Amino acid sequence: MPALQRTEAILRASLLDVRSYTIDLDVTRGPDVFGSTTVIRFGCAEPGSDSFVDLEPVELRRAVLNGRPLDPADLDGNRLALPGLAAENELLVEADMRYSRTAEGLHRYTDPADGEVYLYASCAPDLAPKVFACFDQPDLKAPIRLGVTLPQGWKAFANGAPAGPGEEGRREFAETKPISTYLFTVVAGPLHSVAGEHDGIPLGLHARRSLAAELEREADELFEVTRASFDRLHELFEERYPFGEYHQAFMPEFNWGAMENPGCVVFRDEMLFRSTPTDADRESRAMVICHEMAHMWFGDLVTMKWWDDLWLNESFAEMLGYRVAAESTRFTLAWVGFAARRKAWGYDADQRGSTHPVAGNGTRSVAEAVVNFDGISYAKGASVLRQLVAWLGDEAFFAGINAYFARHRYGNAELADFLAALGEASGKDVHGWAEQWLRTSGVDTLRVEVERDGAKVRSVAVVNEGSRPHLVGVGGYAMVEPYLRAWPGAPAVEVPAGGRVLVPALVEDQPELVVPNHGDLTWAKIRLDEASWQVVTESLAQVEDGLTRALLWDHARDLVRDGELAPAEYLRLVERHLGGETVVSTVEAVLAFAVNDVAGRYLAPERRAAGLAVVAGAARSLLFGADVTPNLRQAALRGALESSVGEAELAELQAWLAGDGLPGGVSLSPELRWVALARLAARGRAGEPEFGAELARDPGTEAEVGAARARAARPEPDAKARAWQAMFTDGELSNHLIRATAEGFWRSGAEEQQQEYVRRYFAELLGAARRGDAVVRMLGHFLFPRGYATAETVRLAEECLRADGLTPALRRVIGDELDDLRRAQRVREA
Ligand SMILES: [Zn+2]
């Protein structure tokens, strides 16, 4: 049965009005299945008509509609027909459901550290029917009442507050406010918990027992960010937090960063940092906490009517996540992280063939929805909203937002509703703005033209080569040793679509460097005048403002991708200027691009080792430099590990693993030890004895992930064969182990043998698609042979895309990788 189509959803929503769900789950029936009993009460606008309910059971035991038994054999795929509905209906469904190993439905995880079992439900976008029978579409909201039968000693948390103290082996939850089915969750197991409270809201933090120490260590910061974010959101929004208690559960093997289930957000438990985090990791986590909290309003209180308006959830949560983190927590540089790390995700997506408008992404079925959780819906949408706020001003923007909440609370909305509220509040032509910014795709370019007479600046202009108006700052910089410093109050200019605007204020200042999009208020590629670029190549690290440095590093990245700057020139920038960079997220972004993209695919294979040596050198200068903060050293350490290929460097890695040679303040924490081991394994310098010792030293899920990557990185034919077999065998590996194995796989191996795997990859990928979207994303992205940017790989990928029966998820991931492969070819040819 295909995924729900938009046309079907519209019809069903016009017919049904769901009054309530009463769900009973029994998770005491062993490792494979759980019991799921659901009573749905719902009205039908046209009595006598038919509809259907969604469920994906192992076995449908019983279904009773208005006292009339339905034949379980009538279950057709994931749908059960509901014939002859009354004005008011009651449907009872009793079923056995299967636990998930891929975090799609009710995920069951056994902790290798202590054998304890944990569960959590992950229902977005259309996985709720794997947990309970429901009308699974965002605009059929209803209150949910949940009860769970549990093994002895377990705790459980869910969307509703615990109802009463509960008894051993059983937990009831209070009825929720009306919520969409994709937002349902329950989290259960012998959890370790930390309780708190803020402003009348009960708070809870939860994790598996083997992470109790990490949870206790992190609890202060997690609560601090949560409290600050609640306070800020309560200042911005007139509606108070609407869902009672606020639990944050850190769970293993999660597919996303976090999920905004009302009352009970699930995070991937890597965010509890078993290994030493940098401040950029902490900043990202703070942003995610704020992002999920913003979702309580954008997404949960008011929900998009259909998946084509995903941006109404994600773009807003993303923009507010960064804004609230920057304004109200200690992570005041959050917007620098956005510029340095997050925007590239969106810029890349916006320049691929699969790009789409921010609003109205064209989603016809839920199967297509999942592919739009992408850089457009998140990074571009957030950036575009920043531009909107710059244009409207805070006051009108939030007045519009508050009117939108008041009108649609506990309901659903679409683009037109949002624009109506904003138009009324601002009196501006928001519809016209939306046509240009939200209904079109692609990225504009803003070019600076500077006329000089010798050293004297005669005129400065910004040329908008795109199709949208931009309100941007233009920064003028001059050297005030040791800094390239901007004059305060960089002028803001409105540059119409296709227009050219002079900036006379900058002529007075006689700048050496002119930077468009100063302050990063818009979504655009930039191009500097030649003299300014010269200043960047000589003095990038001396630019005083961290946000501008992030923009300029990103600009250099863009030039490489467009074939306008040789990859080797980018590495020269890294060599010269990375040592002077003080913002951790920028250092991490530059090192990752230099290793994975510049050396990993833009340089020809025979030049990769030399390219990596440059990165390794730059990372080591930062790692061992004087006056470098522990945070920067920690970021440099990862870069140094990832770029080590030379004999001397590998010997150094072995010394670091043995506890020798690292500067004070940094350490090879468990995750980085496995990064080092994977690099050594790829060069035949580490194998089972080393892996075994490391697994014994620090057992657990993280070690198993690290070992999977390191084993797949070994060059021997039997290591490759085992890794391949495990990745392509159904149910053998969890998603995280598939990803780790994929990450290791292409790091070594005889050329002919690996070429054969490139061919097998495209031949076997189609068959793997039946294992679900999560597996497709892991294999399609992480195992894609991106280092092989050859005509043959392009041909094989094209052929794969022409095959019959591709799922939307597979088509998207292979299409995007093929786009990137062609880009890599163009860069090499340039
Ligand atoms: Zn989100």
Residues whose N, C-alpha, C, O or C-beta is under 5 A from the ligand:
A	BS01	ZN	E314 A317
